[in-house]
């Protein structure tokens, strides 16, 4: 296999076992959502509306990694002000902030930008948003929190019409499926104290 194995022992303290292996790099490309700036999203403007500071921060960091210009607000009122003062391509809004009259709140977001084309992505905790109402509300995508970067990436790419095909998995793996299994160490190898 081309590796090395050895042990270092200290009397009355125990032994440490070491090994090295030589292996080929794993097949497969880095996922698109982890590759940094994305041409289709670079310089697009994103407005984030979430009352949770951590969620806002995480979404801003992810968006900026992809090259988007992101602005985060903590309320729908702040979002309206932002939409009146600048044009945005996307809005990510926490469904809890839309309230019971979701359709009116979505329409108000669009009106605040002057009725211009605005892609709205709703994020919600499980069971808090009926994603079946997305079309009725004019929502481009509905995602569940915590938002996975890959899901957000795919939603935004689908909205821009540039969702790439997923690469096919490698035809066969040459990895030993037994590697990494849990093996019990015989009692005579366990550290004992005298």
Secondary structure, DSSP 8 states (H G I E B T S, - for coil): ---EEEEEEETTTEEEEEEE------SS---GGGSS--TTTTT-EEEEE-S-HHHHHHHHHHHHHTT-EEEEESSHHHHHHHHHHS--SEEEEEGGGT-TTHHHHHHHHHHHTTT---EEEEEE-TTSS-GGGHHHHT-SEEEESS--HHHHHHHHHHHHT---------S---S-TTTT------GGGS----
